[in-house]
Amino acid sequence: MAQNKVLKAHARNGVGKGAAREARRQGLVPAVIYGDKKPPVAVSVAYKDALKFIYAGGFKSHILDLDVDGTIHQVIPRDYQLDVVMDQPIHIDFLRVAKGSKINVQVPVHFENEDASPGLKRGGTLNILHHTLDLTVPSDNIPEFVTVDLTGLEIGDTVHISNIKLPKGTADHSHEEDVTIATVVAPSALKASGSLDDEETTEEGEASAE
């Protein structure tokens, strides 16, 4: 298992808007650690470190070792706020992760074998409806991504979450029933000309004649 990245933080005595503003003036991002039936802990993270971690990608789907003045807290970032004008971090929420627990995260979707999809080879387009999936996963085994195999997909075919194999111990956590991940749609030019319907009709006729 990959080692958790370490993010340094410092305990923050003051709470409330005034203390948060003061922390930001000092180049710090106010944050809080909560969960696991323990009291919340107010901390602050260096602005440059917060910015680097947030924009590195996957910030809310990776466990971190939050080093608060030498004490390690195993956490997962649950939310963060950005300044609406400057697009800079102004607050972070960290959820404590208990050993052996399961957590809800968004996991990226990767697509493979596009060249093995007859529909795409005929000029169809892969219409991706979900680039990430809401999954419940073991906290010590968060998948980096889930894979959708496009082999054999024709124009008009749809990929649902039930069509893919999720990693062991992982379950769908979305509020949709059998989430639609992607569809293979006909190119607009082909739709407009009606060539697709003609082609399919011809294929059906040939099959019937045989």
C-alpha positions in Angstrom: 0.0 0.0 0.0 1.3 3.5 -0.9 2.5 5.6 2.0 0.3 8.5 2.9 1.4 12.0 2.1 2.2 14.2 5.0 0.7 17.6 5.4 2.0 19.8 8.3 -0.4 21.8 10.4 -0.4 23.8 13.7 -2.9 23.9 16.5 -5.0 27.0 16.4 -6.1 28.5 19.8 -8.7 30.9 18.5 -11.9 30.0 16.7 -14.5 32.1 15.0 -14.4 34.6 12.1 -11.9 36.9 13.8 -9.4 34.2 14.5 -9.8 32.8 11.0 -9.2 36.2 9.5 -6.1 36.7 11.6 -4.7 33.3 10.5 -5.2 34.2 6.8 -3.3 37.5 7.4 -0.4 35.4 8.6 -0.4 33.3 5.4 -2.3 30.4 7.0 -5.5 28.5 6.0 -7.8 27.8 8.9 -8.9 24.2 9.2 -10.7 21.8 11.5 -10.3 18.1 12.2 -13.5 16.3 13.2 -15.2 12.9 13.4 -14.4 9.4 14.9 -16.5 10.4 18.0 -13.7 12.8 19.1 -13.9 16.6 19.8 -13.0 18.8 16.9 -9.6 20.3 16.7 -8.9 23.7 15.2 -5.7 23.8 13.2 -4.1 25.9 10.5 -2.1 24.9 7.4 0.5 27.0 5.5 -1.2 28.6 2.5 1.4 27.4 0.0 1.1 23.8 1.3 -2.7 23.9 1.1 -2.6 25.3 -2.4 -0.2 22.6 -3.6 -2.2 19.7 -2.1 -5.6 21.0 -3.4 -4.5 21.6 -7.0 -2.4 18.4 -7.2 -5.6 16.5 -7.9 -7.4 13.9 -5.9 -7.4 16.0 -2.7 -10.7 14.7 -1.4 -10.0 11.0 -2.3 -6.7 10.4 -0.6 -5.9 9.7 3.1 -3.3 12.2 4.5 -1.1 12.1 7.6 -1.9 15.5 9.1 1.1 16.3 11.3 -0.2 18.7 13.9 2.8 19.9 15.9 4.3 16.4 15.8 1.1 14.5 16.4 -0.1 12.5 13.4 -3.8 12.5 12.6 -4.9 10.2 9.8 -7.5 12.2 7.9 -9.2 12.6 4.5 -10.1 16.1 3.3 -13.9 16.3 3.3 -14.4 19.9 2.0 -12.6 23.1 1.3 -13.7 26.6 0.5 -12.1 28.9 -2.1 -12.3 32.7 -2.2 -14.9 33.5 -4.8 -12.7 36.3 -6.3 -9.1 35.0 -5.9 -9.9 31.3 -6.2 -7.6 30.7 -3.2 -8.2 28.3 -0.3 -9.7 29.9 2.8 -10.9 26.9 4.9 -10.5 23.1 5.0 -12.4 20.4 6.7 -10.6 17.2 7.6 -12.4 14.0 8.6 -10.6 11.6 11.0 -10.3 8.1 9.6 -10.6 5.2 12.0 -8.7 2.0 11.3 -10.8 -0.5 9.5 -13.5 2.0 8.6 -15.2 2.6 5.3 -15.6 6.0 3.8 -17.5 7.6 0.9 -15.3 9.1 -1.8 -15.4 10.2 -5.4 -13.2 7.9 -7.6 -12.2 8.8 -11.1 -13.4 6.7 -14.1 -10.9 5.6 -16.7 -11.9 4.3 -20.2 -9.9 1.8 -22.1 -10.0 -0.1 -25.4 -11.7 2.6 -27.4 -10.1 1.1 -30.6 -12.0 -2.1 -29.8 -15.5 -0.4 -29.9 -17.2 -0.9 -33.3 -19.4 2.1 -32.6 -16.5 4.4 -32.0 -14.6 3.1 -35.0 -17.7 3.9 -37.2 -17.5 7.5 -36.1 -19.6 7.4 -32.9 -18.7 9.6 -29.9 -18.3 8.5 -26.3 -20.6 10.7 -24.3 -19.3 10.6 -20.7 -22.0 11.4 -18.1 -19.9 10.6 -15.0 -16.1 11.3 -14.8 -16.2 10.2 -11.2 -18.3 7.7 -9.2 -19.5 8.1 -5.6 -18.3 4.9 -3.9 -18.0 3.5 -0.4 -14.5 2.1 0.0 -12.2 0.6 2.7 -10.3 3.5 4.2 -7.0 1.6 3.8 -7.6 0.6 0.2 -9.1 3.6 -1.7 -8.9 2.8 -5.5 -7.1 5.4 -7.6 -9.7 4.8 -10.4 -12.2 2.4 -11.8 -11.9 1.1 -15.3 -14.6 0.9 -18.0 -13.8 -1.5 -20.9 -15.3 -0.2 -24.2 -14.7 -3.4 -26.1 -17.6 -4.4 -28.3 -19.7 -1.3 -27.7 -21.9 -0.2 -30.6 -23.6 3.1 -31.3 -26.5 3.4 -28.9 -24.9 1.2 -26.3 -24.9 2.4 -22.7 -22.5 1.6 -19.8 -24.1 1.4 -16.3 -22.3 0.9 -13.0 -23.7 -2.6 -12.9 -21.7 -3.4 -16.1 -18.3 -2.8 -14.5 -16.4 -4.7 -11.9 -15.8 -2.6 -8.8 -12.7 -3.2 -6.7 -13.1 -5.7 -3.8 -14.9 -4.2 -0.8 -16.2 -1.3 -2.8 -19.9 -0.4 -3.3 -21.9 2.2 -5.2 -22.9 5.1 -2.9 -24.7 7.3 -5.4 -28.4 8.2 -5.1 -29.2 7.1 -8.6 -30.3 3.6 -9.4 -27.7 1.8 -11.6 -25.8 5.0 -12.6 -25.3 5.6 -16.3 -21.6 6.3 -16.8 -21.4 6.8 -20.6 -23.1 6.1 -23.9 -21.9 5.7 -27.5 -23.8 8.2 -29.6 -24.0 8.6 -33.3 -22.1 11.6 -34.9 -24.4 14.5 -35.6 -23.8 14.4 -39.4 -24.8 10.8 -39.5 -27.9 11.4 -37.5 -28.9 14.4 -39.7 -28.6 12.4 -42.9 -30.3 9.4 -41.7 -27.4 7.2 -42.9 -27.3 5.4 -39.6 -30.9 4.2 -39.8 -30.4 3.2 -43.5 -27.2 1.3 -42.6 -28.9 -0.5 -39.7 -32.0 -1.4 -41.8 -29.7 -2.8 -44.5 -27.8 -4.9 -42.0 -31.1 -6.2 -40.6 -32.4 -7.0 -44.1 -29.2 -8.9 -45.0 -29.4 -10.8 -41.7 -33.1 -11.8 -42.5 -32.2 -12.9 -46.0 -29.5 -15.2 -44.7 
